[in-house]
């Protein structure tokens, strides 16, 4: 997001609001948000907009069924009941933001205040999406968990209980033990050093031409893509009851771990209120997320230093 000082250095005034086209403005806002949408690219998405549905129910299997494949000539085959299913219901909620700008501000500042408003709304938009996905993952009660160093919970984390490649490998094994294939991990900037010093780390710049590099991806370790994000790897401090400042880093099988449901994709509109001499910009969307297969998720609780 550009600071007001940066805008002042590059613009000389605000674009006339009469030229604000909501659809085009929204496209630009979403495009500007893409560098911050690091978890969304690894999340299964469903769209129920345009329907009367308030929620979406997804069937999920708990295990593979065993089928009887042999039978004698003339006899009926053995039927197997699909008894290994449970259901996850995701109910989107409305999220709304509004920016209010006075007429005087628009017509007296030597910066493009419309661009500044767009930048602020773009940050809100991407933050809401990423936090919705992250919080759904962290709420997975059946997810595997490991702690840095010799800590056994977040309250016993201490300085030095940092991310290590051994911890990372152990978490990968935990998830694979349930027949899932972890393909991505979300870590904070404080955890990057642990991987760059290891010879098995593959820098994203060294990927072959057939490998797509996702947003925020710095490389891979043991076949798991590593994405650096300050939102996806939630930050905690001693004020939160942790023994040391740190992060909850996530590893998961992106095809099975979490789903995001859209009831309404983002919409944008604006108006000018004459009595208040204010321009008002409205951004609305409806979304929700939940974990699908808890065992496809692993949380690594580590200190930052």
Secondary structure by P-SEA (a helix, b strand, c coil): cccaaaaaaccccccccccccaaaaaaaaaaaacccccccccbbbbbcccccccbbbbbbbcbbbbbbccccccccccccccccbbbbbbbbbbbbbbbbbccccccccccaaaaaaaaaaaaaaaaaaaaaaaaaaaacccbbbbbcccccccccccccccccaaaaaaaaaaaacccccccbbbbccccccccccccccccccccccccccccccccccccbbbbbbccccccccccccccccccbbbbccccccbbbbbcccccccccccccccbbbbbbbbcccccccccccbbbbbbbcc
